Amino acid sequence: MECLRDYITLTVCGGTASTSGLSLDALELINLKAVSSIADDQQETFNGVMNDIQTRALLRFKNDLRAEFLKRFKIKNLLKSYNLKRDNLGDAIATPNTCGIYISQNNISNNQYHKPFQSIFVQSVSVYNWDAQSTSTLKIIDLDTSEAIYSKSVTLATGWNVINIETDLSGLYYNNPQRVYICLDGDTFSASSKTLLNTIDEDSGCGLTVQGASTSVKIITDSIEFNDLTFGQELYGMSAVFSLRCSYDSIVCNNRELFTRAWLYCLGVEFIRELLNTDRVNKYSVITKQKATESLDRFINDYKESLMQSADGIELSPSGCCIECNAPVMIKTTNSFYGS
């Protein structure tokens, strides 16, 4: 849902207009002075306040939108979870220039056919290093675009190393990767043999296909494409915890204008809550607090009404793995269970 961040912002003199062309000060009580008056020591400026407001609003908006769709559809969150574990570890082996784990939710993807409601979530990656401490680069590459959608410099001690990722790879709909490559710079560490015990080939249904993959292409200097990879069961001492989830961000991200009013009031609700809970005491914040208390219920009602209207106007197709119709329950009544 990050596509909504800065879609509506607060107008600043000489600043860049928001993508939507709207400013948060379209709502009463909200202006640059009001936001700046409640910035605490951690937020420092109105930019810090706005970042916190948007972060909370995104969480609220995502949960509330899902609740609206649940009134008409059965919506799943998690389709399948995978843990490649740390077993079946062998001896040190020659490490190619780039090595890692290939994950696919659509093996025939050619950047034209996508599964919009499904997304890959990577929780963590583990790497076994035979050498003394070394520094390497971990990347997650979208194989439809050859772009690195995640990159991190990692320090690898001798033995197992856990790298926390905690990232939903969905992004915007048109950047929702169908095939990804989690890989390390093979020139920077000594890999151990580790193979998949069982073939994981489930991307034709509601699951993922997982394979080991390597290439002579270097991730530091060159882009990697799907056709560069050599596939097999060898994971080169790497393991991962990841899952296939259902994400509904694309509904909003592809139709942001339909949700403009709901998003505006959602931001307004979080601003008022920030104001009511601030520990900053000054003449402006005290006066604004009194008015904010009177406006909170109205902002909440306007937000809920706008979100409901936007969601009701969208028909989700009950196909694929993530969505099913909420079939009506049939109730039959009778005057008596016993014959006279």
N, C-alpha and C positions, 0 to 999 in steps of 0.2 A: 504493500500500500504506500510505499515511499514516493510514488508518483504524485501524491497529493502534497508532499512537503514543498512549501514555498509556492504552491499553486495560488494561494491567497496569502498575501503578506501585508505588512504594515507599511504604509507610504512614508518614505523618508525623503526629505528635500534633497534633490540631486541624485537620488538612488534609482535603481532599475525597477521598472514596473513589474508586477507579478505576471506570471504566465496567463492567468485568467483575466487580467486587467482590473480586477477588484482589489480593494484594500480592506483590511480588517476594521479600519475606522469607519466603514459604512454602518457599523453597529454603534449605537449610542454608548457612551462611557469609555469606549476604547480609542485611545490615541497614543501618540509617542510619549507624551508626558505621563500618562497614566501607567503605561508599561514600565517606563524608566523609574517611576516612583516606588515600584515594588521589587526591584532587582536587589537580591541579597549579596552577601560576600562571595558566594560561589558563582552566581550568575553574572555579577559585576555590571552588565549593561543590559539594555533592552534586547540585544541580540541573544543573550543567554536566556532571558525570560521567554522570548519567542520560541527558542529551540525546545525548551522544556514543555511549553504549552503544546507545540505541534506533536512532540513525541507522545504525550498523554492522549491527545486528540486522535492520533492515528490508531492507538490501541483501542480506544473507545469505539471509533468508527468501524473498525474491522469486526469487533465482536457484535456490535449492534446490527450491522448489515447482515451478518450471518444469522442472527436471531430473527430478522425479518424474513429471510429466505426459508428458515426452518418452519415457518408457519404454513408453507405450501410444499416444501420439498424435504426429503430425507437427505441430509448433506453429511458426507463423511469427512473426517479429518485426516486419518492415517490409513493408508492402503497396505503398506508392507514396511517392515523394519529389518535392517540387515546389520549383522556384526561379524566381520571376517575373522575376528579373534586373533590370538597370537600363537596358535598352535601350529604344528607341522613345520617348525623352523629347522632349517638345515645349516650347512656350512657356508662359509664366505664364497661368493661367486663373482665372476667378472661383471662389472657394472657398466651398462651402456651409457651413452651420453645423457639420455633422458629415460627414466623408468617410472612406472606407476600403475595406477588402477583405472581401467576404462569402465564407465557406468553409462548405461543407455536406457531411456524410457521409450525410445522409438528408433530402432536400429536403421530404419530406411529413411530417416530424416534427411531432407536435402534443403532445409531452410524454407520449405513451402508447406509441409504438412506438420502441424504441431498439435499436441494435446493440451489445450489451453488451461484446463483446470488442474492439471497434475504438475507437481514440481519436485525436484530433488532437494533434500535437505541433508547437509553434511554436518555431523556433530563433531567428529574428531578423526584424526589420522595418527596412526602409530608407525614408527620407523625404527628398525633395528640397525644399529651401526657397529661394525666391528672395529673401526679405527678409534684413535683418541679423539677428543673433542674437535669438531669441525663445524663450519658454517655453510649452510646450503640454502637454496631457494625452493620453496614449495609454491606451486601454482595450480589453479584449477582453470582449465581451458575449455571454452565453448567450441566444440569441434565443428559446429555449423558456421561459425564466423572466424575461427582461429584466434579469437580474442581471449586474453587472460581476464577472467571475471573475479579472480581472487589471487593475490600474490603476497607472500610473507617470507621474510628472511628468518631462518630458524637455526638455532644452535643445537647440534646433535652430540650428546655425550655417548660414551661407549655403552652399548646395550640398548634397551627399549627407550624410546622417546615419544611422549604424547603431545600432539599439537592440537589444541582446541580450535575448532573452526566456527561452529555454531552459526551456520549461514544457510538461509533459504536461497537457493540459486534462481528463484523464479524471476525476480526483477520485474520489468515491464513485460507485457505479453510477447512483444516481438523480440525480446531478449531472453525469453524463457528457454534455457538450453535443453535440448532433447538428448544430446550426447555430450558427456564431459570427460575430461582426462585429468585425474589428480596425479601430479607428477613432481618429481624431484630432479635437481641437477645431479646426474649420476657421477660427474667428475669430482664431486666434493665429499663423497663418503664411500665406505666399503659396505656393499650390500650383502645380506644373507639370503640364501635360498628360502623361499616360502611359497608354497603352491596352494592353489585352491583344491580342496579335497573333492568337492562336487561342482559340477557345472551349474552355473546360475544363468538360465536363459528364459526370462519371463517377461520380456518387454512387449511381446505380442498380446499380452493380457494386462492385468492390473498389477504389474510388477516391473522389475528391472533386470537387465542383462549385465553381468559383471565378468570382466576378464582382466588378466594382466596384460600390460602393453609396454612396448619400448620403441625407441627410435634413435637414429644417429643424429637427428636434428637437436641442436642445443637450445634449451628454453631461454637461456640468458640473452642470446643474440638473434634468434630467429623465431618466426611464428611456426606453429605446428598445425598441420592439417590431418584430417581423418586418414587419408591415404598414405601418410608418412608412417603410420603405426604398424607394428608387427604384434599380433595377438597370440595369447597362449594362457596357460595356467600359472605361469611364474609371476609372482608379485614382487620379487626383489626385496624381501624383508619388510614389506609394507602391509598394513592392515587399516581398516577404517570402520567407523560406525556411521551409518547413513540410513535414510528412509525415503520412501515415495509418499508424498503427502498431497492432499487436495488444497489448492489455493484459489481463492476467488478474487484476488487482487485485479486480475485482468478485466473483470466485469467493470470495475471502477476506472482502471487506468485507460481502458479503451473508450470510455464514455464519461470523462470527467465533467463535462459541461452539464450532464444530467444531474450530477450530485453537487453542483456548485452551492446552492442555497443550504443544503444540509451540512456541507462541510464548513460553510461560513458560520452557521450557528453552533456547530460542534466546537470550533475554535473559540467562539464567544463564551460558551459554557466553561471551557477550561480556563479561559482568562479570568472569569469571575471567581472561579474556585481558587485560582492562584492568588487573586487579590484578597479574598476573604481569609486566606491562610498565611498571608505574609506576616513576617515579624518586623517589617519596616514600619515605623510610626512617623508620619509627617502629616502636615496639614492637608496635603492633597490626597494621600492614601486614606485618611480617616473620612474625609468627605465622600470620596468615591466608594468606600466600603458601604456607607449607608445607602447609597443609590443602588449598588450592586446587589445587596440583599433583596431589594424590591424587584430586581430584574431577573434574578436567577431562574425562578420557576417559568417565567415567560420564555426565556432563552431555551430552556430544556424542552418546553412544549413545542416551540417552533422547530427545534432541531428534530425531535421525534416525528412530528407531522411531515416535515420535508423528506426525511429519510424513508418513511413509510410510503409516501407518494412515489418517490423515485424507484424503490424496490418493487412496488406493486406493478409498475409499468414495464418491468423486465420479465420476460418469459425464458426460463432456463430449460434447455432440452434435456429430458430425463434419459440420457444415453451415456455411454462410457462407464467409467468406474466410480465417479464421485457423486453423482446425483441420481436420486430415484424419486418418483412421484410419491406424495403423501396420499395414498389411496383412502377414500372415505370408508369409515367403519359402518357396516350394515348392522342395524339393531332390529330384531324382530320381537314383537310382544304378543302375548296370548292372554286370554281372559282366565284360563285355568290350565293347570298341568294335568288334571285328571278329568276323564270323561264323566258325564253325569250318569 
